[in-house]
Every structure is written in C-alpha cells, then in structure tokens.
Amino acid sequence: ETSNDVDVEGNEIFGLGGTGIYARNVDNLDITKKNIIRNLGGSGIYATRAKNINIDDNDIFALGKNGIHITSFDNATINNNDINNTGEYGVI
C-alpha cells in the first residue's frame, strides 16, 4: 500500500539504535524544515520505493551509517542539509 503527501517537519530524533526517519512506498514525501536527527546507530533518513522526495534544511549528525540514504526512487531533491560525522556516506 502507498501513502500520499507525507510531511515530516520540525522534529528532534536521537538516541535510537536504528534509523531516524524511515519511509517506504510514499508518493510526495517532504522531510523539511529543521528536523534534527542525531546520535543514531543507523541512517538519519532512509527512503525506499518513493516518488517526489524533497529532503531540505535538516541537521543530521553523529550516525552509525548514512546521513541520507534513498533507493528505488523517482524524482528526488536534496538541498541545504547539514550532514556530518556519519559512519558511512553523507548522501547515498
């Protein structure tokens, strides 16, 4: 099943063993406006099988894996994110 028009804004996510924000099968996904994602064992943001992704203006740091990881997607825009101190890649 697919979700439509998902907005994730202004959250602080920290101290988890896995991923901060995980989205799957989403059309029109916006992860914007100063989400603070830090101190995680996994990736900060992981999106798969998504369309029209906008990831903008987030602080993502101190992670065990990737800052932003997207797979199997159509049309992604990633802008103005502050990503540092990741265990693997900033954006993959």
Backbone as CSV, one residue per row, in Angstrom:
resi,resn,N_x,N_y,N_z,CA_x,CA_y,CA_z,C_x,C_y,C_z
1,GLU,0.841,-1.169,0.000,0.000,0.000,0.000,0.888,1.235,0.000
2,THR,0.444,2.284,-0.699,1.206,3.515,-0.829,0.560,4.631,-0.029
3,SER,1.391,5.416,0.655,0.921,6.617,1.343,1.158,7.814,0.442
4,ASN,0.323,8.823,0.549,0.439,10.025,-0.266,0.607,11.258,0.607
5,ASP,1.414,12.197,0.113,1.562,13.511,0.733,1.952,13.429,2.207
6,VAL,3.157,12.941,2.461,3.674,12.808,3.825,4.662,13.943,4.091
7,ASP,4.431,14.703,5.165,5.314,15.789,5.583,5.893,15.469,6.954
8,VAL,7.216,15.585,7.087,7.894,15.401,8.364,8.668,16.683,8.619
9,GLU,8.234,17.467,9.614,8.811,18.789,9.840,9.044,19.052,11.323
10,GLY,10.195,19.670,11.627,10.461,20.220,12.943,10.574,19.229,14.092
11,ASN,11.112,18.063,13.844,11.251,17.038,14.885,12.700,16.933,15.342
12,GLU,12.899,16.474,16.563,14.221,16.104,17.042,14.195,14.611,17.343
13,ILE,15.072,13.874,16.651,15.120,12.419,16.757,16.544,12.040,17.174
14,PHE,16.686,11.308,18.287,18.035,10.989,18.763,18.020,9.748,19.649
15,GLY,19.199,9.147,19.796,19.413,8.067,20.749,18.815,6.719,20.386
16,LEU,18.568,6.470,19.116,17.999,5.191,18.682,19.088,4.277,18.141
17,GLY,18.852,2.981,18.188,19.808,2.025,17.640,19.705,1.883,16.134
18,GLY,18.606,2.325,15.550,18.376,2.162,14.116,18.275,3.492,13.389
19,THR,17.342,3.562,12.423,17.157,4.720,11.550,16.242,5.758,12.193
20,GLY,16.528,7.036,11.933,15.722,8.118,12.487,14.371,8.261,11.797
21,ILE,14.376,8.454,10.469,13.151,8.569,9.684,13.220,7.531,8.579
22,TYR,12.239,6.633,8.535,12.176,5.576,7.522,10.860,5.722,6.772
23,ALA,10.944,5.834,5.444,9.731,5.964,4.623,9.795,4.957,3.485
24,ARG,8.682,4.248,3.264,8.610,3.249,2.199,7.253,3.366,1.509
25,ASN,7.276,3.280,0.179,6.048,3.350,-0.627,5.283,4.647,-0.370
26,VAL,5.956,5.764,-0.602,5.347,7.073,-0.384,5.412,7.882,-1.678
27,ASP,4.293,8.508,-2.036,4.259,9.485,-3.120,4.171,10.870,-2.488
28,ASN,5.076,11.755,-2.896,5.133,13.129,-2.376,5.568,13.145,-0.911
29,LEU,6.851,12.895,-0.708,7.456,12.839,0.628,8.282,14.101,0.851
30,ASP,7.942,14.882,1.869,8.696,16.073,2.248,9.254,15.902,3.648
31,ILE,10.584,15.900,3.747,11.266,15.859,5.045,12.044,17.165,5.113
32,THR,11.428,18.173,5.746,11.936,19.536,5.643,11.815,20.301,6.954
33,LYS,12.374,21.466,6.931,12.219,22.482,7.978,12.785,22.068,9.325
34,LYS,14.065,21.890,9.319,14.839,21.746,10.546,14.477,20.560,11.414
35,ASN,14.417,19.394,10.828,14.449,18.194,11.641,15.883,18.057,12.146
36,ILE,16.037,17.716,13.394,17.358,17.460,13.967,17.428,15.962,14.221
37,ILE,18.348,15.306,13.524,18.469,13.850,13.584,19.901,13.544,14.003
38,ARG,20.069,12.937,15.196,21.424,12.790,15.736,21.557,11.560,16.629
39,ASN,22.793,11.161,16.825,23.154,10.081,17.741,22.338,8.810,17.512
40,LEU,22.441,8.285,16.294,21.726,7.066,15.924,22.707,5.982,15.509
41,GLY,22.309,4.731,15.676,23.129,3.611,15.230,23.014,3.359,13.738
42,GLY,21.927,3.782,13.127,21.689,3.561,11.694,21.791,4.841,10.900
43,SER,20.997,4.936,9.827,20.967,6.120,8.974,20.042,7.180,9.560
44,GLY,20.284,8.436,9.185,19.414,9.518,9.629,18.067,9.458,8.934
45,ILE,18.093,9.425,7.595,16.879,9.335,6.785,17.068,8.218,5.776
46,TYR,16.106,7.310,5.708,16.143,6.216,4.734,14.785,6.180,4.035
47,ALA,14.793,6.367,2.727,13.561,6.318,1.933,13.745,5.321,0.797
48,THR,12.738,4.472,0.582,12.792,3.496,-0.495,11.423,3.386,-1.145
49,ARG,11.430,3.091,-2.441,10.201,2.968,-3.225,9.318,4.203,-3.068
50,ALA,9.938,5.356,-3.214,9.225,6.616,-3.034,9.303,7.458,-4.311
51,LYS,8.329,8.350,-4.470,8.272,9.265,-5.609,8.166,10.694,-5.091
52,ASN,8.813,11.592,-5.819,8.743,13.020,-5.494,9.182,13.289,-4.051
53,ILE,10.455,13.010,-3.810,11.056,13.185,-2.487,11.700,14.562,-2.408
54,ASN,11.441,15.278,-1.325,12.090,16.552,-1.050,12.676,16.481,0.357
55,ILE,14.006,16.504,0.449,14.698,16.481,1.741,15.504,17.766,1.828
56,ASP,15.084,18.678,2.694,15.628,20.031,2.670,15.732,20.611,4.083
57,ASP,16.870,21.238,4.362,17.047,22.065,5.556,16.975,21.268,6.862
58,ASN,17.711,20.157,6.929,17.767,19.322,8.131,19.184,19.293,8.693
59,ASP,19.301,19.081,9.995,20.594,18.863,10.651,20.696,17.383,10.982
60,ILE,21.712,16.718,10.398,21.852,15.269,10.523,23.301,14.973,10.915
61,PHE,23.508,14.387,12.103,24.885,14.162,12.542,24.990,13.051,13.583
62,ALA,26.211,12.586,13.779,26.566,11.541,14.755,25.771,10.261,14.518
63,LEU,26.027,9.646,13.350,25.288,8.445,12.947,26.223,7.265,12.739
64,GLY,25.689,6.058,12.898,26.459,4.853,12.633,26.532,4.513,11.155
65,LYS,25.567,4.986,10.364,25.547,4.689,8.934,25.499,5.972,8.115
66,ASN,24.541,6.087,7.200,24.476,7.203,6.256,23.609,8.350,6.769
67,GLY,23.931,9.561,6.322,23.088,10.702,6.655,21.733,10.585,5.979
68,ILE,21.742,10.493,4.637,20.533,10.331,3.833,20.766,9.173,2.883
69,HIS,19.880,8.192,2.903,20.005,7.004,2.044,18.672,6.811,1.329
70,ILE,18.691,6.920,-0.002,17.467,6.693,-0.763,17.724,5.640,-1.839
71,THR,16.750,4.755,-2.034,16.835,3.699,-3.028,15.500,3.570,-3.752
72,SER,15.521,3.040,-4.957,14.306,2.771,-5.742,13.355,3.959,-5.721
73,PHE,13.805,5.081,-6.267,13.018,6.301,-6.194,12.835,6.936,-7.579
74,ASP,11.841,7.799,-7.681,11.622,8.649,-8.846,11.565,10.088,-8.362
75,ASN,12.445,10.931,-8.898,12.420,12.362,-8.652,12.717,12.717,-7.196
76,ALA,13.980,12.922,-6.888,14.400,13.316,-5.538,15.168,14.627,-5.580
77,THR,14.870,15.505,-4.642,15.592,16.764,-4.466,16.130,16.795,-3.046
78,ILE,17.449,16.994,-2.929,18.099,17.045,-1.615,18.901,18.340,-1.573
79,ASN,18.504,19.274,-0.702,19.137,20.596,-0.636,19.333,21.063,0.798
80,ASN,20.397,21.831,1.013,20.606,22.604,2.240,20.527,21.799,3.532
81,ASN,21.025,20.582,3.512,21.089,19.764,4.722,22.499,19.849,5.301
82,ASP,22.604,19.957,6.605,23.891,19.942,7.288,24.115,18.514,7.783
83,ILE,25.051,17.802,7.128,25.313,16.390,7.432,26.772,16.242,7.835
84,ASN,27.030,15.697,9.021,28.417,15.467,9.424,28.517,14.332,10.429
85,ASN,29.718,13.819,10.552,30.052,12.744,11.489,29.178,11.498,11.276
86,THR,29.204,10.998,10.038,28.469,9.760,9.722,29.441,8.592,9.654
87,GLY,28.948,7.401,9.932,29.783,6.202,9.907,30.084,5.743,8.493
88,GLU,29.240,6.117,7.534,29.454,5.720,6.144,29.404,6.955,5.235
89,TYR,28.351,7.123,4.458,28.255,8.220,3.495,27.347,9.329,4.003
90,GLY,27.572,10.537,3.523,26.663,11.643,3.822,25.345,11.439,3.120
91,VAL,25.415,11.272,1.780,24.223,11.017,0.949,24.543,9.872,-0.001
92,ILE,23.691,8.887,-0.050,23.883,7.767,-0.959,22.555,7.447,-1.621
